[in-house]
Protein backbone atom coordinates (compact mmCIF):
# COMPACT_ATOMS: atom_id res chain seq x y z
CA UNK A 1 0.00 0.00 0.00
CA UNK A 2 1.21 3.50 -0.81
CA UNK A 3 2.81 5.09 2.30
CA UNK A 4 0.87 8.31 1.75
CA UNK A 5 -2.43 6.43 1.53
CA UNK A 6 -1.52 4.46 4.66
CA UNK A 7 -0.73 7.71 6.50
CA UNK A 8 -4.02 9.29 5.43
CA UNK A 9 -6.07 6.26 6.51
CA UNK A 10 -4.24 6.04 9.85
CA UNK A 11 -4.78 9.73 10.59
CA UNK A 12 -8.43 9.43 9.54
CA UNK A 13 -8.94 6.51 11.94
CA UNK A 14 -7.42 8.50 14.78
CA UNK A 15 -9.46 11.61 13.92
CA UNK A 16 -12.74 9.68 13.52
CA UNK A 17 -12.30 7.83 16.82
CA UNK A 18 -11.33 11.03 18.67
CA UNK A 19 -14.25 12.95 17.17
CA UNK A 20 -16.82 10.38 18.27
CA UNK A 21 -15.55 9.73 21.79
CA UNK A 22 -15.21 13.45 22.56
CA UNK A 23 -18.52 14.65 21.12
CA UNK A 24 -21.80 15.35 22.92
CA UNK A 25 -23.82 16.23 19.82
CA UNK A 26 -25.32 13.52 17.63
CA UNK A 27 -24.13 15.13 14.39
CA UNK A 28 -20.44 15.15 15.34
CA UNK A 29 -20.64 11.61 16.77
CA UNK A 30 -22.18 10.43 13.49
CA UNK A 31 -19.51 12.21 11.44
CA UNK A 32 -16.75 10.51 13.46
CA UNK A 33 -18.32 7.07 12.83
CA UNK A 34 -18.52 7.82 9.09
CA UNK A 35 -14.86 8.89 8.97
CA UNK A 36 -13.89 5.60 10.61
CA UNK A 37 -15.96 3.59 8.14
CA UNK A 38 -14.50 5.32 5.09
CA UNK A 39 -10.94 5.09 6.47
CA UNK A 40 -10.94 1.34 7.12
CA UNK A 41 -12.41 0.27 3.75
CA UNK A 42 -9.12 0.85 1.80
CA UNK A 43 -7.27 -1.21 4.43
CA UNK A 44 -9.76 -4.08 4.07
CA UNK A 45 -9.56 -4.14 0.26
CA UNK A 46 -5.87 -3.34 -0.17
CA UNK A 47 -4.93 -6.88 -1.28
CA UNK A 48 -7.36 -6.66 -4.26
CA UNK A 49 -8.29 -10.29 -3.69
CA UNK A 50 -11.94 -11.14 -4.48
CA UNK A 51 -12.50 -12.19 -0.87
CA UNK A 52 -11.13 -8.84 0.35
CA UNK A 53 -13.34 -6.91 -2.08
CA UNK A 54 -16.35 -8.91 -0.92
CA UNK A 55 -15.46 -8.22 2.72
CA UNK A 56 -15.13 -4.48 2.08
CA UNK A 57 -18.52 -4.33 0.31
CA UNK A 58 -20.20 -6.26 3.15
CA UNK A 59 -18.59 -3.97 5.71
CA UNK A 60 -19.67 -0.83 3.85
CA UNK A 61 -23.28 -1.97 3.46
CA UNK A 62 -23.68 -2.98 7.11
CA UNK A 63 -22.00 0.15 8.47
CA UNK A 64 -24.01 2.39 6.14
CA UNK A 65 -27.24 0.77 7.37
CA UNK A 66 -26.18 1.18 11.00
CA UNK A 67 -25.21 4.82 10.45
CA UNK A 68 -28.58 5.49 8.83
CA UNK A 69 -30.34 3.99 11.86
CA UNK A 70 -28.23 6.09 14.25
CA UNK A 71 -29.06 9.27 12.31
CA UNK A 72 -32.74 8.34 12.15
CA UNK A 73 -32.93 7.56 15.89
CA UNK A 74 -31.19 10.83 16.82
CA UNK A 75 -33.51 12.84 14.54
CA UNK A 76 -36.58 11.08 15.98
CA UNK A 77 -35.39 11.82 19.51
CA UNK A 78 -34.75 15.46 18.60
CA UNK A 79 -38.24 15.64 17.11
CA UNK A 80 -39.81 14.35 20.34
CA UNK A 81 -37.60 16.13 22.90
CA UNK A 82 -35.93 19.02 21.07
CA UNK A 83 -32.50 17.79 22.28
CA UNK A 84 -29.45 16.79 20.20
CA UNK A 85 -27.35 15.83 23.23
CA UNK A 86 -26.19 12.21 23.41
CA UNK A 87 -27.25 11.86 27.04
CA UNK A 88 -30.83 13.07 26.43
CA UNK A 89 -32.32 9.93 24.86
CA UNK A 90 -35.68 9.74 26.61
CA UNK A 91 -38.20 8.44 24.07
CA UNK A 92 -38.42 4.60 23.94
CA UNK A 93 -38.66 4.24 20.14
CA UNK A 94 -35.36 6.04 19.36
CA UNK A 95 -33.69 4.10 22.20
CA UNK A 96 -34.65 0.75 20.62
CA UNK A 97 -33.47 1.96 17.19
CA UNK A 98 -30.19 3.20 18.65
CA UNK A 99 -29.56 -0.09 20.47
CA UNK A 100 -30.12 -2.02 17.22
CA UNK A 101 -27.82 0.35 15.31
CA UNK A 102 -25.01 0.07 17.86
CA UNK A 103 -25.44 -3.72 17.91
CA UNK A 104 -25.06 -3.69 14.14
CA UNK A 105 -21.93 -1.54 14.40
CA UNK A 106 -20.39 -3.83 17.01
CA UNK A 107 -21.51 -7.15 15.53
CA UNK A 108 -23.75 -8.25 18.40
CA UNK A 109 -26.31 -10.99 17.98
CA UNK A 110 -28.61 -10.93 15.97
CA UNK A 111 -26.63 -8.51 13.77
CA UNK A 112 -23.41 -10.52 13.87
CA UNK A 113 -23.40 -12.27 10.48
CA UNK A 114 -21.09 -9.79 8.74
CA UNK A 115 -18.29 -9.76 11.31
CA UNK A 116 -16.68 -13.24 10.87
CA UNK A 117 -16.89 -12.96 7.07
CA UNK A 118 -15.25 -9.53 7.03
CA UNK A 119 -12.45 -10.62 9.35
CA UNK A 120 -11.82 -13.71 7.25
CA UNK A 121 -11.39 -11.56 4.13
CA UNK A 122 -8.79 -9.19 5.60
CA UNK A 123 -5.21 -9.34 6.79
CA UNK A 124 -4.29 -9.94 10.43
CA UNK A 125 -3.44 -6.29 11.12
CA UNK A 126 -6.70 -5.01 9.61
CA UNK A 127 -8.63 -7.69 11.52
CA UNK A 128 -6.95 -6.42 14.69
CA UNK A 129 -8.14 -2.86 13.94
CA UNK A 130 -11.68 -4.10 13.28
CA UNK A 131 -11.71 -6.07 16.54
CA UNK A 132 -10.33 -3.36 18.81
CA UNK A 133 -10.06 0.30 17.74
CA UNK A 134 -13.19 0.41 15.60
CA UNK A 135 -15.25 -1.06 18.46
CA UNK A 136 -14.35 1.83 20.75
CA UNK A 137 -16.53 4.66 19.30
CA UNK A 138 -19.80 2.62 19.27
CA UNK A 139 -19.11 1.40 22.82
CA UNK A 140 -18.56 5.02 23.89
CA UNK A 141 -21.94 6.03 22.43
CA UNK A 142 -23.53 3.07 24.19
CA UNK A 143 -22.01 4.10 27.51
CA UNK A 144 -23.15 7.72 27.16
CA UNK A 145 -26.73 6.63 26.44
CA UNK A 146 -26.76 3.62 28.79
CA UNK A 147 -29.15 5.14 31.34
CA UNK A 148 -31.86 5.50 28.67
CA UNK A 149 -31.62 2.03 27.13
CA UNK A 150 -33.89 -0.94 27.74
CA UNK A 151 -32.23 -3.33 30.26
CA UNK A 152 -34.18 -6.40 29.09
CA UNK A 153 -33.27 -5.80 25.45
CA UNK A 154 -29.57 -5.32 26.26
CA UNK A 155 -29.42 -8.35 28.56
CA UNK A 156 -31.13 -10.56 25.96
CA UNK A 157 -28.65 -9.49 23.27
CA UNK A 158 -25.74 -10.01 25.67
CA UNK A 159 -26.77 -13.55 26.64
CA UNK A 160 -27.42 -14.42 22.99
CA UNK A 161 -24.00 -13.03 21.99
CA UNK A 162 -22.17 -14.97 24.71
CA UNK A 163 -23.90 -18.22 23.78
CA UNK A 164 -23.68 -17.89 20.00
CA UNK A 165 -20.10 -16.58 20.11
CA UNK A 166 -19.06 -19.70 21.97
CA UNK A 167 -21.27 -22.09 20.01
CA UNK A 168 -20.31 -20.93 16.50
CA UNK A 169 -16.60 -20.95 17.30
CA UNK A 170 -16.55 -24.66 18.10
CA UNK A 171 -16.37 -26.01 14.55
CA UNK A 172 -14.14 -23.34 12.97
CA UNK A 173 -10.68 -24.06 11.57
CA UNK A 174 -9.81 -20.53 10.41
CA UNK A 175 -8.19 -18.57 13.23
CA UNK A 176 -9.62 -15.20 12.18
CA UNK A 177 -13.15 -16.60 12.32
CA UNK A 178 -12.47 -18.12 15.73
CA UNK A 179 -11.26 -14.74 17.00
CA UNK A 180 -14.31 -13.07 15.42
CA UNK A 181 -16.68 -15.28 17.40
CA UNK A 182 -14.49 -14.69 20.45
CA UNK A 183 -15.02 -10.96 19.93
CA UNK A 184 -18.81 -11.44 19.72
CA UNK A 185 -18.75 -13.40 22.98
CA UNK A 186 -16.66 -10.78 24.78
CA UNK A 187 -18.91 -7.99 23.52
CA UNK A 188 -21.77 -9.83 25.20
CA UNK A 189 -19.88 -9.62 28.51
CA UNK A 190 -19.38 -5.88 28.00
CA UNK A 191 -23.00 -5.17 27.10
CA UNK A 192 -24.47 -7.16 29.98
CA UNK A 193 -22.96 -4.80 32.58
CA UNK A 194 -23.26 -1.50 30.67
CA UNK A 195 -26.34 -0.17 32.48
CA UNK A 196 -25.17 -1.12 35.98
CA UNK A 197 -21.48 -0.16 35.83
CA UNK A 198 -20.26 1.65 32.68
CA UNK A 199 -16.69 1.92 34.01
CA UNK A 200 -16.54 -1.86 34.24
CA UNK A 201 -17.56 -2.07 30.58
CA UNK A 202 -14.63 0.17 29.68
CA UNK A 203 -12.23 -1.89 31.81
CA UNK A 204 -13.45 -5.08 30.10
CA UNK A 205 -12.94 -3.50 26.68
CA UNK A 206 -9.42 -2.31 27.52
CA UNK A 207 -8.32 -5.71 28.79
CA UNK A 208 -9.98 -7.50 25.87
CA UNK A 209 -8.23 -5.15 23.40
CA UNK A 210 -4.89 -5.73 25.14
CA UNK A 211 -5.18 -9.53 25.03
CA UNK A 212 -6.53 -9.60 21.48
CA UNK A 213 -3.68 -7.35 20.32
CA UNK A 214 -1.15 -9.76 21.81
CA UNK A 215 -2.79 -12.73 20.05
CA UNK A 216 -3.16 -11.04 16.66
CA UNK A 217 0.42 -9.72 16.69
CA UNK A 218 1.76 -13.14 17.68
CA UNK A 219 -0.18 -14.87 14.91
CA UNK A 220 0.93 -12.22 12.43
CA UNK A 221 4.56 -12.80 13.39
CA UNK A 222 4.15 -16.56 12.93
CA UNK A 223 2.22 -16.11 9.63
CA UNK A 224 -0.43 -18.50 10.96
CA UNK A 225 -4.00 -18.17 9.69
CA UNK A 226 -5.52 -21.61 10.30
CA UNK A 227 -5.18 -24.48 12.72
CA UNK A 228 -3.19 -26.69 10.34
CA UNK A 229 -0.42 -24.08 10.04
CA UNK A 230 -0.51 -23.39 13.77
CA UNK A 231 0.41 -27.02 14.45
CA UNK A 232 3.84 -26.64 12.79
CA UNK A 233 4.57 -23.04 13.79
CA UNK A 234 6.24 -24.11 17.05
CA UNK A 235 9.30 -25.24 15.06
CA UNK A 236 9.88 -21.65 13.92
CA UNK A 237 9.00 -19.69 17.07
CA UNK A 238 8.85 -21.98 20.12
CA UNK A 239 8.96 -19.20 22.72
CA UNK A 240 6.34 -17.12 20.93
CA UNK A 241 4.05 -20.14 20.72
CA UNK A 242 4.36 -20.67 24.46
CA UNK A 243 3.42 -17.06 25.18
CA UNK A 244 0.59 -17.31 22.64
CA UNK A 245 -0.81 -20.22 24.64
CA UNK A 246 -0.77 -18.09 27.81
CA UNK A 247 -2.49 -15.19 26.00
CA UNK A 248 -5.19 -17.56 24.69
CA UNK A 249 -5.81 -18.91 28.19
CA UNK A 250 -6.03 -15.31 29.41
CA UNK A 251 -8.59 -14.48 26.71
CA UNK A 252 -10.57 -17.53 27.86
CA UNK A 253 -10.80 -15.96 31.32
CA UNK A 254 -8.86 -18.55 33.30
CA UNK A 255 -7.10 -17.60 36.53
CA UNK A 256 -4.36 -16.60 37.28
CA UNK A 257 -4.25 -14.58 34.03
CA UNK A 258 -5.43 -11.04 33.31
CA UNK A 259 -8.55 -12.14 31.40
CA UNK A 260 -10.06 -13.58 34.59
CA UNK A 261 -10.29 -10.11 36.14
CA UNK A 262 -13.15 -8.55 34.08
CA UNK A 263 -15.33 -11.69 34.25
CA UNK A 264 -14.78 -11.88 37.99
CA UNK A 265 -15.78 -8.21 38.43
CA UNK A 266 -18.81 -8.56 36.11
CA UNK A 267 -20.16 -11.63 37.94
CA UNK A 268 -19.60 -9.84 41.25
CA UNK A 269 -21.45 -6.71 40.04
CA UNK A 270 -24.35 -8.73 38.61
CA UNK A 271 -24.69 -10.53 41.94
CA UNK A 272 -24.79 -7.17 43.75
CA UNK A 273 -27.61 -6.10 41.44
CA UNK A 274 -29.53 -9.28 42.42
CA UNK A 275 -29.09 -10.76 38.94
CA UNK A 276 -27.63 -14.04 40.15
CA UNK A 277 -29.41 -16.12 37.50
CA UNK A 278 -28.06 -13.88 34.70
CA UNK A 279 -24.53 -14.15 36.12
CA UNK A 280 -24.85 -17.94 36.36
CA UNK A 281 -26.07 -18.27 32.77
CA UNK A 282 -23.25 -16.05 31.46
CA UNK A 283 -20.63 -17.98 33.42
CA UNK A 284 -21.93 -21.33 32.20
CA UNK A 285 -22.10 -20.18 28.56
CA UNK A 286 -18.51 -18.95 28.70
CA UNK A 287 -17.47 -22.62 28.98
CA UNK A 288 -18.34 -22.97 25.28
CA UNK A 289 -15.70 -20.42 24.41
CA UNK A 290 -13.23 -22.05 26.77
CA UNK A 291 -13.31 -25.18 24.59
CA UNK A 292 -12.03 -23.56 21.41
CA UNK A 293 -9.49 -21.45 23.30
CA UNK A 294 -8.09 -24.65 24.78
CA UNK A 295 -8.14 -26.24 21.33
CA UNK A 296 -6.17 -23.32 19.90
CA UNK A 297 -3.67 -23.49 22.78
CA UNK A 298 -3.37 -27.27 22.32
CA UNK A 299 -2.77 -26.98 18.58
CA UNK A 300 -0.21 -24.22 18.97
CA UNK A 301 2.02 -25.90 21.56
CA UNK A 302 1.43 -29.62 21.96
CA UNK A 303 0.47 -31.33 18.70
CA UNK A 304 2.30 -32.16 15.50
CA UNK A 305 0.62 -32.75 12.14
CA UNK A 306 -0.19 -36.42 11.52
CA UNK A 307 1.63 -36.53 8.17
CA UNK A 308 5.37 -36.17 7.66
CA UNK A 309 6.64 -33.05 5.93
CA UNK A 310 9.41 -33.08 3.35
CA UNK A 311 10.81 -29.63 4.04
CA UNK A 312 13.34 -28.82 6.73
CA UNK A 313 11.82 -27.37 9.88
CA UNK A 314 13.35 -24.17 11.19
CA UNK A 315 14.02 -23.87 14.90
CA UNK A 316 13.95 -20.09 14.87
CA UNK A 317 12.58 -17.28 12.79
CA UNK A 318 15.01 -14.83 11.26
CA UNK A 319 13.32 -11.60 12.22
CA UNK A 320 13.29 -10.73 15.88
CA UNK A 321 10.03 -10.60 17.78
CA UNK A 322 8.83 -7.05 18.01
CA UNK A 323 8.83 -5.39 21.40
CA UNK A 324 5.12 -4.60 21.11
CA UNK A 325 4.33 -8.32 21.02
CA UNK A 326 6.40 -8.89 24.15
CA UNK A 327 4.81 -5.97 26.02
CA UNK A 328 1.21 -6.84 25.16
CA UNK A 329 1.71 -10.54 25.88
CA UNK A 330 3.24 -9.78 29.27
CA UNK A 331 0.45 -7.39 30.22
CA UNK A 332 -2.26 -9.76 28.98
CA UNK A 333 -1.11 -12.50 31.34
CA UNK A 334 0.32 -10.84 34.45
CA UNK A 335 -2.08 -8.04 35.51
CA UNK A 336 -4.33 -10.09 37.81
CA UNK A 337 -2.36 -9.24 41.02
CA UNK A 338 -3.26 -5.58 40.38
CA UNK A 339 -6.99 -6.33 40.47
CA UNK A 340 -7.58 -4.82 43.98
CA UNK A 341 -6.01 -1.55 42.81
CA UNK A 342 -8.03 -1.57 39.59
CA UNK A 343 -11.25 -2.47 41.42
CA UNK A 344 -10.81 0.48 43.78
CA UNK A 345 -10.83 2.87 40.80
CA UNK A 346 -14.13 1.61 39.40
JOPE-V873619 format. One record per residue. N is the residue number from 1. RES is the residue in three letters. SS is DSSP state (H for helix, E for strand, - for the rest). PSI is psi in radians with two decimals (NA if undefined). Layout:
((N & RES & SS & PSI) (N & RES & SS & PSI))
//
This chain:
((1 & UNK & - & 2.47) (2 & UNK & - & 2.31) (3 & UNK & H & -0.62) (4 & UNK & H & -0.73) (5 & UNK & H & -0.70) (6 & UNK & H & -0.68) (7 & UNK & H & -0.76) (8 & UNK & H & -0.78) (9 & UNK & H & -0.68) (10 & UNK & H & -0.81) (11 & UNK & H & -0.63) (12 & UNK & H & -0.70) (13 & UNK & H & -0.76) (14 & UNK & H & -0.78) (15 & UNK & H & -0.75) (16 & UNK & H & -0.76) (17 & UNK & H & -0.78) (18 & UNK & H & -0.69) (19 & UNK & H & -0.78) (20 & UNK & H & -0.79) (21 & UNK & H & -0.28) (22 & UNK & - & 0.05) (23 & UNK & - & 2.66) (24 & UNK & - & -0.08) (25 & UNK & E & 2.46) (26 & UNK & H & -0.59) (27 & UNK & H & -0.80) (28 & UNK & H & -0.62) (29 & UNK & H & -0.72) (30 & UNK & H & -0.71) (31 & UNK & H & -0.74) (32 & UNK & H & -0.72) (33 & UNK & H & -0.68) (34 & UNK & H & -0.67) (35 & UNK & H & -0.74) (36 & UNK & H & -0.77) (37 & UNK & H & -0.81) (38 & UNK & H & -0.45) (39 & UNK & H & -0.55) (40 & UNK & H & -0.38) (41 & UNK & H & -0.77) (42 & UNK & H & -0.57) (43 & UNK & H & -0.59) (44 & UNK & H & -0.72) (45 & UNK & - & 0.23) (46 & UNK & - & -0.39) (47 & UNK & - & -0.25) (48 & UNK & - & 0.34) (49 & UNK & - & 2.55) (50 & UNK & H & -0.62) (51 & UNK & H & -0.63) (52 & UNK & H & -0.68) (53 & UNK & H & -0.74) (54 & UNK & H & -0.73) (55 & UNK & H & -0.71) (56 & UNK & H & -0.66) (57 & UNK & H & -0.76) (58 & UNK & H & -0.78) (59 & UNK & H & -0.77) (60 & UNK & H & -0.77) (61 & UNK & H & -0.77) (62 & UNK & H & -0.79) (63 & UNK & H & -0.61) (64 & UNK & H & -0.71) (65 & UNK & H & -0.77) (66 & UNK & H & -0.72) (67 & UNK & H & -0.67) (68 & UNK & H & -0.74) (69 & UNK & H & -0.68) (70 & UNK & H & -0.79) (71 & UNK & H & -0.73) (72 & UNK & H & -0.74) (73 & UNK & H & -0.69) (74 & UNK & H & -0.68) (75 & UNK & H & -0.68) (76 & UNK & H & -0.71) (77 & UNK & H & -0.72) (78 & UNK & H & -0.59) (79 & UNK & H & -0.67) (80 & UNK & H & -0.67) (81 & UNK & H & -0.31) (82 & UNK & - & 0.26) (83 & UNK & - & 2.39) (84 & UNK & - & 0.15) (85 & UNK & E & 2.48) (86 & UNK & - & -0.54) (87 & UNK & - & 0.01) (88 & UNK & - & 0.71) (89 & UNK & - & 1.81) (90 & UNK & - & -0.41) (91 & UNK & - & 2.38) (92 & UNK & H & -0.63) (93 & UNK & H & -0.86) (94 & UNK & H & -0.53) (95 & UNK & H & -0.74) (96 & UNK & H & -0.76) (97 & UNK & H & -0.73) (98 & UNK & H & -0.74) (99 & UNK & H & -0.73) (100 & UNK & H & -0.69) (101 & UNK & H & -0.75) (102 & UNK & H & -0.66) (103 & UNK & H & -0.64) (104 & UNK & H & -0.69) (105 & UNK & H & -0.72) (106 & UNK & H & -0.48) (107 & UNK & - & 0.56) (108 & UNK & - & 2.69) (109 & UNK & - & 2.36) (110 & UNK & - & 0.36) (111 & UNK & - & 0.64) (112 & UNK & - & -0.12) (113 & UNK & H & -0.53) (114 & UNK & H & -0.50) (115 & UNK & H & -0.89) (116 & UNK & H & -0.63) (117 & UNK & H & -0.69) (118 & UNK & H & -0.75) (119 & UNK & H & -0.63) (120 & UNK & H & -0.47) (121 & UNK & - & 0.06) (122 & UNK & - & 3.05) (123 & UNK & - & 2.98) (124 & UNK & H & -0.70) (125 & UNK & H & -0.71) (126 & UNK & H & -0.66) (127 & UNK & H & -0.62) (128 & UNK & H & -0.76) (129 & UNK & H & -0.73) (130 & UNK & H & -0.55) (131 & UNK & H & -0.34) (132 & UNK & - & -1.27) (133 & UNK & H & -0.73) (134 & UNK & H & -0.16) (135 & UNK & H & -0.34) (136 & UNK & H & -0.83) (137 & UNK & H & -0.79) (138 & UNK & H & -0.64) (139 & UNK & H & -0.64) (140 & UNK & H & -0.77) (141 & UNK & H & -0.71) (142 & UNK & H & -0.69) (143 & UNK & H & -0.69) (144 & UNK & H & -0.44) (145 & UNK & - & 0.21) (146 & UNK & H & -0.56) (147 & UNK & H & -0.27) (148 & UNK & H & -0.11) (149 & UNK & - & 2.82) (150 & UNK & - & 2.03) (151 & UNK & H & -0.68) (152 & UNK & H & -0.72) (153 & UNK & H & -0.80) (154 & UNK & H & -0.77) (155 & UNK & H & -0.68) (156 & UNK & H & -0.78) (157 & UNK & H & -0.65) (158 & UNK & H & -0.81) (159 & UNK & H & -0.73) (160 & UNK & H & -0.67) (161 & UNK & H & -0.73) (162 & UNK & H & -0.77) (163 & UNK & H & -0.81) (164 & UNK & H & -0.60) (165 & UNK & H & -0.68) (166 & UNK & H & -0.67) (167 & UNK & H & -0.80) (168 & UNK & H & -0.37) (169 & UNK & - & -0.12) (170 & UNK & - & -0.67) (171 & UNK & - & 0.34) (172 & UNK & - & 2.54) (173 & UNK & - & -0.28) (174 & UNK & E & 2.22) (175 & UNK & H & -0.65) (176 & UNK & H & -0.63) (177 & UNK & H & -0.66) (178 & UNK & H & -0.77) (179 & UNK & H & -0.49) (180 & UNK & H & -0.81) (181 & UNK & H & -0.52) (182 & UNK & H & -0.71) (183 & UNK & H & -0.72) (184 & UNK & H & -0.74) (185 & UNK & H & -0.75) (186 & UNK & H & -0.59) (187 & UNK & H & -0.61) (188 & UNK & H & -0.71) (189 & UNK & H & -0.63) (190 & UNK & H & -0.74) (191 & UNK & H & -0.54) (192 & UNK & H & -0.39) (193 & UNK & - & 0.03) (194 & UNK & - & -0.80) (195 & UNK & - & -0.62) (196 & UNK & - & -0.58) (197 & UNK & - & 1.52) (198 & UNK & H & -0.58) (199 & UNK & H & -0.60) (200 & UNK & H & -0.59) (201 & UNK & H & -0.76) (202 & UNK & H & -0.75) (203 & UNK & H & -0.75) (204 & UNK & H & -0.72) (205 & UNK & H & -0.76) (206 & UNK & H & -0.81) (207 & UNK & H & -0.62) (208 & UNK & H & -0.77) (209 & UNK & H & -0.68) (210 & UNK & H & -0.84) (211 & UNK & H & -0.72) (212 & UNK & H & -0.64) (213 & UNK & H & -0.77) (214 & UNK & H & -0.73) (215 & UNK & H & -0.80) (216 & UNK & H & -0.73) (217 & UNK & H & -0.65) (218 & UNK & H & -0.79) (219 & UNK & H & -0.62) (220 & UNK & H & -0.63) (221 & UNK & H & -0.67) (222 & UNK & H & -0.13) (223 & UNK & - & 0.75) (224 & UNK & - & 2.14) (225 & UNK & - & -0.21) (226 & UNK & E & 2.94) (227 & UNK & H & -0.60) (228 & UNK & H & -0.57) (229 & UNK & H & -0.45) (230 & UNK & H & -0.53) (231 & UNK & - & -0.47) (232 & UNK & - & 0.07) (233 & UNK & H & -0.31) (234 & UNK & H & -0.38) (235 & UNK & H & -0.39) (236 & UNK & - & -0.73) (237 & UNK & - & 1.33) (238 & UNK & H & -0.71) (239 & UNK & H & -0.71) (240 & UNK & H & -0.61) (241 & UNK & H & -0.64) (242 & UNK & H & -0.74) (243 & UNK & H & -0.54) (244 & UNK & H & -0.69) (245 & UNK & H & -0.74) (246 & UNK & H & -0.70) (247 & UNK & H & -0.66) (248 & UNK & H & -0.72) (249 & UNK & H & -0.58) (250 & UNK & H & -0.72) (251 & UNK & H & -0.51) (252 & UNK & H & -0.30) (253 & UNK & - & 0.46) (254 & UNK & - & 2.41) (255 & UNK & - & 2.63) (256 & UNK & - & 0.65) (257 & UNK & - & 2.96) (258 & UNK & - & -0.64) (259 & UNK & H & -0.28) (260 & UNK & H & -0.47) (261 & UNK & H & -0.94) (262 & UNK & H & -0.64) (263 & UNK & H & -0.65) (264 & UNK & H & -0.84) (265 & UNK & H & -0.68) (266 & UNK & H & -0.78) (267 & UNK & H & -0.68) (268 & UNK & H & -0.76) (269 & UNK & H & -0.69) (270 & UNK & H & -0.64) (271 & UNK & H & -0.65) (272 & UNK & H & -0.58) (273 & UNK & - & 0.19) (274 & UNK & - & 0.66) (275 & UNK & - & 0.89) (276 & UNK & H & -0.68) (277 & UNK & H & -0.71) (278 & UNK & H & -0.76) (279 & UNK & H & -0.69) (280 & UNK & H & -0.77) (281 & UNK & H & -0.77) (282 & UNK & H & -0.73) (283 & UNK & H & -0.70) (284 & UNK & H & -0.68) (285 & UNK & H & -0.43) (286 & UNK & H & -0.27) (287 & UNK & H & -0.46) (288 & UNK & H & -0.79) (289 & UNK & H & -0.58) (290 & UNK & H & -0.57) (291 & UNK & H & -0.87) (292 & UNK & H & -0.38) (293 & UNK & H & -0.77) (294 & UNK & H & -0.62) (295 & UNK & H & -0.73) (296 & UNK & H & -0.79) (297 & UNK & H & -0.69) (298 & UNK & H & -0.79) (299 & UNK & H & -0.61) (300 & UNK & H & -0.34) (301 & UNK & H & -0.43) (302 & UNK & - & -0.65) (303 & UNK & - & 2.77) (304 & UNK & - & 2.70) (305 & UNK & - & 2.58) (306 & UNK & - & -0.42) (307 & UNK & - & 2.67) (308 & UNK & - & 2.53) (309 & UNK & - & 2.55) (310 & UNK & - & -0.25) (311 & UNK & - & 2.79) (312 & UNK & - & 2.28) (313 & UNK & - & 2.43) (314 & UNK & - & 2.41) (315 & UNK & - & -0.08) (316 & UNK & - & 2.80) (317 & UNK & - & 2.51) (318 & UNK & - & -0.81) (319 & UNK & - & 2.51) (320 & UNK & - & 2.63) (321 & UNK & - & 2.31) (322 & UNK & - & 2.61) (323 & UNK & H & -0.53) (324 & UNK & H & -0.64) (325 & UNK & H & -0.78) (326 & UNK & H & -0.74) (327 & UNK & H & -0.86) (328 & UNK & H & -0.64) (329 & UNK & H & -0.72) (330 & UNK & H & -0.81) (331 & UNK & H & -0.59) (332 & UNK & H & -0.14) (333 & UNK & H & -0.34) (334 & UNK & H & 0.27) (335 & UNK & - & -0.10) (336 & UNK & H & -0.65) (337 & UNK & H & -0.31) (338 & UNK & H & 0.09) (339 & UNK & H & -0.66) (340 & UNK & H & -0.67) (341 & UNK & H & -0.77) (342 & UNK & H & -0.69) (343 & UNK & H & -0.56) (344 & UNK & H & -0.36) (345 & UNK & H & -0.27) (346 & UNK & - & NA))
//
